[in-house]
Amino acid sequence: MREKPRKLPKRECCESKTKCGRCPLRMLKEGTLPEGYTVKKRKLVRVDGGKVTKKDLSRVA
């Protein structure tokens, strides 16, 4: 059996009441956010202060 590909977090929370599965806030709470990333003011940021790009996220996941 193949492993499920990890979900990539969105770069910004959409603030929906139900919170989608890719919400960075939800992923942070569940502990599924990729290592080296955190959430500040509902936006995904890197711990080292660099820019968040889709290309970097796909490499981490």
C-alpha positions, -999 to +999 in steps of 0.1 A: +000+000+000+011+035-008+012+062+018-012+091+015+006+123+004+007+149+032-016+178+028+001+211+023-011+240+045-026+271+029-005+302+032-033+321+049-063+310+070-096+316+052-114+322+085-143+298+077-163+287+108-158+250+100-120+254+093-109+234+062-085+205+065-056+225+051-060+255+075-026+264+090-043+271+124-058+236+125-026+219+113-006+237+140-031+226+167-031+190+154+007+189+150+007+182+113+023+215+102+056+208+085+087+213+107+101+248+105+068+266+100+044+283+124+014+306+123+013+343+131-018+365+127-035+337+107-007+335+082+018+307+076+054+319+083+088+302+086+104+300+119+137+315+106+118+345+092+121+337+055+094+338+028+069+310+025+067+297-011+046+269-025+078+253-039+094+252-005+062+237+011+061+210-015+097+200-007+090+197+030+058+177+027 
